[in-house]
Amino acid sequence: MFKSEKQRIRYTLAGIIVIVIIGALVNFGAYYNKYAGKALPNITEIPFRLGLDLLGGTHLVYRADVSGIENKDKTSAVEGVRDVIERRVNIFGVSEPVVQVSKSGDDHRIIVELAGIKDVNQAINMIGETPLLEFKEENKDVKELTPEQESEMADFNKQAKTKINSALAKVNKNEDFLTIANEVSEDNESGDLGWINSKSNYPEIYAEAGKLEINKPSSIIEAEGGYNIIKVTGKRSVKEEGGLGLDKKEIKASHILVCYGDVDGCNNGLSKDEARQELEGLRAQATPQNFAELAKNNSTGPSASDGGDLGWFSREMMVTPFSNVAFNLGNDQISDIVETQFGFHIILKQDERPVFEYQINRVFVDKQTKEDIVGPEDPWKNTELTGKYLQRASVQFNPNDNTPEVRLEFDSEGKGFFADITGRNVGKPVAIFLDNYPISIPTVNEAIKSGDAIISGKFNVKEAKLLAQRLNAGALPIPIELINQQTVGATLGQASVEKSLQAGMIGIILVAIFMIVIYRLPGILAVISLLIYGLIVLTIFKLWPVTLTLAGLAGFILSIGMAVDANVLIFARFKEEMKAGKPVTKAIEDAFHRAWPSIRDGNFSTLLTCLVLIMFTTSIVKGFAVTLAVGVLVSMFSAIVITKVLMQVIISDKFQDKKWILGINK
């Protein structure tokens, strides 16, 4: 064997070991954290995403009444309703909700699967509502307090301040903090806020918690909702989402932004090339010392007045191209030019810190605000125009630059309402809400009296079609009728998981015994390869993530059989090569080479079937096809790469006279 071949085997084996370690950490993270987490960094535990039949939940089938809609608009209208229902069910926080459209002849149906849902009746009521489309304008009406209301608010807050001062005195005397909280607090937390982080709804408390020692109470913290006294009882680092438990970080940075003509809201009159050239000149003279001054004088971003200061931010708070560069800079390092949808940037990274979350006990006394008395100020107010006046929305292309636009067509009564709205809002935004969710906020360029409006912007075709679907969903009255409901209890789902896993384990054990008895040492190596195969597949299921159903588990178990089948073909060919008198190492090489066409053709035909099922089926059948396809792909890797490397490392020419160990009888 050539030296380069030995190196290839070593590198491949090292790669397999790395894959096994990653798979073990992903699948057994709980055990790692329990036994090694005290000495080593913890990793994020990633659960399996379970489907309806395993987690429990409900399966709903609706029939859409499209009898009053033109044939050309039916598909778009039903897709629009599907989109609305999907956003509605997301409110319930269910695991991987499935909302699909099914058509059979003239019958349009919408299938909704809600795994893990608790209040089925509430979901049914919300899903069944007809989509509500509203056109709103900016709310300039400011509510003011009367003198009597101002006096009542001042008295209320004076009493609240007295109450929190009294509580602070008790805290400073080392009386039990939670007892004081239960006596004084006016919230529903019973003195315990649990763990809070920078995303929680307590910015003032989070900022103060970072300054406190563990179990040392704070002074009075005045927040918008009231007065607080807190005590930090625990502190831990936040982990990056979707990773292997790396500590999350925030950075402090400044930037200089130069926009150009094609960017929304940019008024500096520069072309894209001119903007880049200008920023290249600024980059040439920028230093950490003069960066703030350059930003004040040249940046087109909203932070220019602050010297480009962006404060502290985490990776997900900025657009991806910006974050990717900013988080890879060293402190006091200035980046090269970075392009985003806002223009061109240069970034100065100033500092970096880990992100923590804190376990908080709190004494809270409510104070009264203007909003408590007069109600919240809604930035948008309703107009007379609703979806019932919109005849249709469609996608068209601008004749000048061929960019996609959305055209709105109103009926005769809607034309008048729309003319009034656009007439009083020239140069101002008008928001389009679907189910109280803003789907578009275009700016009115001129009064529109024709009843036809164009929504233009930085659309691609997919985005324009989606907006048109949403508009039509609220414009076209499409009643939906619940025609079938099936509910799976969580207990039944758990029993299904246990039985499936039990059946799978029995099957794997029987297969392992068969392989070892028939093929002996190669069979043992095949079993090791199958264990690695299972680890890889389960890792993919978690990281993708794949929603596991009973049918999906069946696909996974079936793919194990496919993996065994590949090993059987290889070992049968290996026996033939050995019986022909070839050396062991040569027999291994030829066995894999000659078995590959059969393995390839058999698995590719299975993958082709899976592809058809994924493209043209839904729900359970599609889940089966996805897990089977993943399993088949990994099984080919397992048989051709992992099993081969194990045989090349373990089995050598020293077994030439001990063929019974290799499963070859005299």
N, C-alpha and C positions, 0 to 999 in steps of 0.2 A: 504494500500500500504506500502510495506516495505521501510525502510529508504534507503537502497541501491538502490531501484528502483527510489526513488525521486532524489537521487544523480545522477543516470544515466541520468534522464530527464534533470536535471540542466546542467550537463556537455554537453549533446547533444545540448541543446538550446544555450549554450555559444559558442559551435563550429559553429552552424549555424549563429550566430551573427557575428563571426569572418569572416566566408565565405562571408556574405553579405557585410561587410565593405570592404574586399579586392575586391570583385566584383564591388562595387560602385566606389572605387578609380580607378580601371582599366578602367571602362566604362565611368566614368564622371570625369576623371582627369582634363580636361580643366576647368570645373566649380570649382573644388577644388583649382586649381592653381590661378584662377581669384579671388576667394573670401577669401581663407584661405592661399594662397601661400605667402602673405606678412608677416604673423606671424609665419607660419609653413613651413617646408621644402617642396619645390616643388616636384612633382612626374613626372616621365617620361610618356608622353602621347603616348599611343600605338594605332595606327590606325588599322582599319580592312584591311585585304589584299583582294582586290577585283579582281575578275577574268575578263576574256576578255569581257563577255557580260555586265558587270556592269561598268567597267572602260573604255571600248572602246579599240580598237586595231585591230589586224588582225589574221585570222585563215588560215594557209597555209597547203596544202597537197602536198607532193612530192612523185613521184614514183621512186624507186631505180632500176637502170638497172643492174641486177645481171646475165645477160645472159652469160657473159664471165667468170664466177666464178664456181668452182666445188661446187656441192651440199653441201658437208661437211663444206665448208667455207662460205656459203652464210649468215647464221645467224650471225656469228661472224663479218663478214664484214659490214653488215648493222648496227649492234650494235655499231661498231667502228665509222661509219659515224654519227650515232645518237649522240655519245659522242662528236665528233668534232663540230657538229651543236650546241649542248647545250653550249659548251664553246664559240662559236662564238656569239650566241644571248645574252650571259651574258654581253658582251661588252656594249650592249645598255642600261643596267640598268633597264630593264623592270620589272614589278611586277610579280614575280613567273612565269617565262617562263616555258611552258610545251612542252617537246619534247618527242614524243612517237613513237614506232614502231608498225605497224599493218601489219599482214600477212593474205592474203586470197588466198589459193592455191599457185600458183607460183608468186603471185603479192605482192611485198614488198613495203609498203608505210611508209613514215615518216610524222607524224603530228606535226606541230609547231604552238603553240598559244602564241602570244606576246601581253600581256595586257599593255595598256598605251604607246605603241610605237609611236613615232612622225614621223620618216622617214621610211615609209614602203618600198620604193624602194631600199634604201640603205641596209636594212635588207635582202631583197630578193636577191640582188646581192651578198652579202657576204655569205649567206647561200648556194647559188648555186655553189660556187667555189669548185672544187675538192680538197680534203685535200692534203697539201704539207708536205711531210716527208723529212727531211734533216739531214745529219750527219755532225757535225762540230767539229773542233779541236781548241785548245787554240790559241788565236791570240797574237803572240809575236812581231808583227811588230809595232814599236813605231814611230809615226810621229813626226818630229821635225820641228821647225820654222826656216825659213831662216833669216839671219841678217836683211834683209829689213822688213820682217814681225814682227820681234821683235821690231824694231825701231818704226814701225807704231803703234803697240800695246802700247808701252810706251807713245807715244805722245797722243794717244786717252785717256789713263787712267789719264794722267796729266791734260788734259782738264776736264775730269769728276770730278777729285778731286777739281779743282778750282770751278766748277759749284756747287758741293755739299757744299763747304765751304761758298759760297755766299748765298746759301739757308739757311744754319744754322745761318748766321748773321741776316737774315731777321726774322727767327723764334725767335731768342733771343731778337729781338726788339718787340716781341708780335704782329707781323703782322698776319693776318688770315692764319691759317695753311693750310686749304683746298685750299685757293687761291694760296698760294705758291706751293702746290702740283700740282695744275692744270697747273701752269706756267712752272714748272721745270720737273715734273716726266715724265719718258719715258716708262711707262708701261700702261696697259689698265684698271687700277683699279680706275682712277680718284681720287686718294688720299685715297680711302677707301678700306681696305683689308677685312672688315667685321670681323667676329669672327674667331679667330685662336686658335688651341690647340696644344698639343704636337705631334699630328699626322700630322699636316699641313706641307706644304713644306717650312716652314720658321723657321728653328731651331734657328738661331742666333737672329731673331726678337722675337721669343717666349721666349728665355732665358732672353733677355734684358727687355721684357715687365714685367716679374715678379719682376724686381727691381724698376720699375717706379711707381710714384704716378699717380692717375687719372688726366688727362689733363695737365701733366707736360711733355714737349718734351724731347727727349733723345739727347745725343750727336750723332756724326756720327757712324753708325754701318756698318762695312765692312763685307759683305758676299760674297759668291762665285760669285753671279750674278751682284753685284754692291754695291753702297753706299746708305745707308738708314738713314733717320731721322724719328722717329716714335713718336706718341702720343697715349697713352692708353685712350680711351673714355668710356670704360665699362669693367667690370670684373664680372664673375660669376663662380660658381662651376660647374664642370662636373658631370653628373649623371651616375651611373652604367647602362650599357646596359641590357635591359630585366628585370630590377628589379622594385622596387616600389619607384624609385626616390632617392635612397641612394646616398650620395656623393661619388664620385670615389676617390680613394687614390693611392698614389705611396709610395713605401718604398725604403730605401737605405739598402743594405745588402751585405754581403760577404759570400763566401762558400768555402768549401774544397771538392773537387771531387776526388774520387778514382775509376778509371774504371777497367775493367777486360777483359779477352781475347775475349769474344763474342761480345764486343762493337766495332763498326766500328772505325778504327783509333787508337785503344788502343794498346800501345806497351809495357806495363809494365810487361807482362808475368804472371799476377796473375789470378788465377781462381776466380770465383764469391765468393766462401766462403772465400778465402784468402783476397780478397778486402774488404769484410765486416769486417773481423777480424782486418785488419789494421786500418780501419776507426773507429772501436770501441775503439781501443787504443788511437787514436787521440782525439776522443770525450771525453775520460776520463780525458785527460790533458788540454783540450781547455778551455780558458777563454777569455773574450772580450779583455784583454790586450795582450795575446800572439797569438791571432787567426791569425793575418796577417803573423806572422813569421812562424807559422805552415803551413799556406797555401803556402807560398813561397817555403818551403822545401819539401812539401809532396803532394800538389794538382796536379792532372794530367790535370786539365782544363786550357783553354787559359788565364784565369785571374790569374794564379798562380804568374806570375811576378809582378802583382799589389797587392799581398797579398790577392788574392781571391776577390778583390773588384769588384762588379757588377754594382756599381753606382745606380742611381735611375731608377726604372722600375715599370710599372703597372702590374696588375694581368695577362692580356692576353699576355704579352711579354714573359712569361716563360711557360714551360710545366705545365699542370694541377697539377700533384702531387707536384711539387716544389712550385707553387704558393699557393696551399691550405695550406701548412705548413708555408711558409714564412709569409703570411699575417695574420696568427693567432698567431704569436709570439709577445711578448712584446719587447720594446726597450732594447738592450743589452742582449737579451736572445738567447741562442744557442739551436738549435733544436736537436731532436733525429735523427737517421739515416733515410734518405729519399732515396727511390729508384726510379730512372727514367730510360729512355732508354739510358742515357749517363753513368750510373754507380750509385755509392752510394755517397750521399752528407751529410754534416752537414752545417747548415746555421746559420749565426750570423746576426740578424736584428739590424740595428744601429739607424734608424730614420724612421719617417713616416710623410707624408704631404698630404694635400688635393690637388686635381688637379683642376686647373682653366683654363678657356679660356678667351681670351681678345679681345675686339673690338678695332681695330687698324686703325688709320689714318697714312699714310706714304708719305713721299717725297722720291722718288727713282731716282737715276741717274745710268744708265747702265755703266758697265765697260767691257772691252774686255778681254777675256781669250784665252788661247791656243786652247781650244775646239771650240770657235767661229770661228777660222780661219781655222784649219785643220779638223774640224769635230770631233764627239765623237769617243772615242776609244771603239770599240766593243770587248768584252772579247772573242768572238768566231768568227771564220771565216769559210766560206763554204769550203767544199771539193767537189770532183767530185761525191761523192756517194749521191744518192737521193732515194726516195721511189720506183722509177720505176725499180730499180735493185733488190729490195727485193721481193723474191718469196712469202714467208710467214713467219709469226711469230706464235709460238705455245708454250703452257705450257707443261713442262715436270717436272719430279721429280729427284733430285739428288740421285743416287744409294747409296751413302755413308750415308747420314743423312736424306734422304727423304724430303728435303726442296724443295719448288717449284722454278723453274727457267723458264726463257723465252729463247727459241731457235730461232735464226735468220738463215734463209736460203736465200743466194743470188744466182742470176743467174751467168752464166759464166763470163760476163763482170763485174758484181758487185764484184765477188770474187777477181779480180785483184785490183780494187779500194780499197776494204776492207783490202787486204793484205798490200798495200802501207800505208794506214792510220794507221793500228795497228803497222806496223813495225817502223814508225817514232814517235809513241806515247806510247811506252812501259813505264809503270809506270805513265802515264799521263791520264787525263780524256778525253773521247770523248763524246760529247753531242749529243743526239738525239732530234731534234726539230720537233714538229708537229704544223703546222700553226704558226710558229715563237714562239712557246711555248715549253720550255724544258720539255719533259716527262720522260727522264732518262739521267743520266750523269754517266755511269759506268767508272771505271778505267781499262785500258788495262793491263793485266798481262803478256801477251806475244804476239808476232806477230802471226796472224792467217792467214794461207794461204789456208785453206781448203774451205773457203767460208761459213762455219757454225760457228756461235758464240753463246756463252751462256752468258746471263745476269743473274748474281746471286746476292743475297743480302738478306736483312731481309724482304723478301716477305712473305705475307700469300697468300693463294690460290686466294682470291678475287683480291688482288693487282696485282698478276701475270697475271690473266685473263684480267684485265683492261688494263695493259700495252700491252699485246698481241693484244687486240682489237684496241688500238690506233695505234700501229705499222701497223697492217693490214689495217686500215682506210687510211693510207698514202701510203701503198704499193700497194693495189688493186685499180685499176681505176674503181670507181663506180660512173658513172654519175647519177645525180638526176634531175628529170624533174618536174617543178611546174605544177600540173594538176588542182588545185582548189585554189581560194583565196576568202575569205570573210572578209570584213572590217566592224567593228562596230564603229560608231562614239561615241565620249565621251558624246555628248548630249543625244543620244539614250540610252546609258548606264545609265546616270543619271535619265532619265525619267523612265527606268525600275526599278531602285532602289526605286524611290518615289512611283510608283504604287504598287510595292511589299510590301513596308512598310505600305502603306495605306490599302491594302487588309489585311495584317496581323493584323493591329490595329483594323480594323472593326471586324475581326473574333474573336480576343481576347476579345473585348468588349461584343460581342454577347454571347460568351461562359461564360463570367463572370456574365452577367445578368441571363442567364439560371441557372447557379449553385446557385446563391443567391436566385432566386425565388423558385426553386425546393427544395433546401436543407437548405436555411436560414443560421443559424450561421455556420454549417459545410461548407456551400458553400462559406461564406466569408473567412473562414480559407483556403479553397482550392484555392481561388483567390490569397490570400497572398502567398500561397505555389507556385502557378504558376508564380507569379512575381519574387520570389526568383529563381525559376527554370530558367526563362528567363535570369536573371542576371548571373547565373552560366554558362549557355550555351554560352552566348555572351563573357564572360570572357575566357572560353576555346578557343573559336574561335580566340580571340586576342592573347592569350599567346602561343597557340600551334605553329605557327598560322595556321588557316584553310583558304584556298583561297575560298572566297564566290562567288558563281555564282547564276544566277536566279534559276537554279535547286537546288542549295544548300539552298537558302532561302526557296524554296518549301519544302525541306526536314525538315528544322527547324520548319516551320509552321505546317507541318504534325505531327511532334513529339509533338507539343503542344496538338494536338488532342489525341495523345497516353497518354499524361500525364493526361488529363481530363478523359479519359476512365478509367484509374486506380482509380481515385478518385470516379467516378460513381460506380464502382464495390465495393469499400470500403463502401461508404455511403449507398448503397442498402443493403449490408450485415449488416451495423450498424442498419438500420431500422428494419430488421428482428430480430436482437438480442434484440432490445429494446421492440419490440412487444411480444417477448417471456417472458418478465417480468424481464430481467436481469438489475442490477444496471448499471448506465451510464458508470462508469470506467471499469467494466467487459465487457460491450457491446463493448466498444472501442477496448479493447484488443482482444476479440474474432473476431471482424469484420476484423481487420487487419490480424489476424492469418488465418482465413478461406478464405479471398479474395486473399491472396498471391499466392496460386497455379495457379489461373486463370491469375493473372497479370504476373507471371513468365512465364507461358507457352506462352501467347500471345506475350509478348515482346521478349522472346528468339527466337521464330519463325521469328519475324521481324529482329532481329539481325543476325540470320543465313542467311536470304535473303540479308541483307546488306553486310555481309562478302563475299558472292558469287559475288555480284556486284563489290565490291572493288577489289577482286582478278582477275576478268575476264573481267572487262570493263575499259574504259578510259574516260577522259575528263568530260563531263557534267553528265553522268550517275554515274560515280565514285564520283563526288562532291556531288550529291544528296545522295548517299549511306553513305558517310562519315558524313555529317551533320545529317542525320536521325539516324545513329547509335549513335552518340554523344548525340543527343536529347533523344533517347530512354533510354540510360544508366542513364542520369541525371534525366529523368522523373521517373524512378523506385526509385531513391534516394529521389526525391521530394515527391512522394506519400507515400512511406513506412517509411521514416524517418521524413521529414519536416512536412508533414500534420499530422502524428501521434503525434509528439511532441507538435504541436500547439493545437491539440485536447486535449491531456493529460493536458496541462497547463491551457487552457481556459475553457474547458467543464468538469464539475465535477458533483457529485451526487446531487448538489443543483438544477440541471435542471431536476430532476426525475419527478417533477410534472409540469414542463413547457415544455412538449414535443413538442409543436407547434414551439418553438424556434429552435428545432433540426430538423424541417421538418417532424415531425410525427403527423399526424392528428388523432383525436379520432376515 
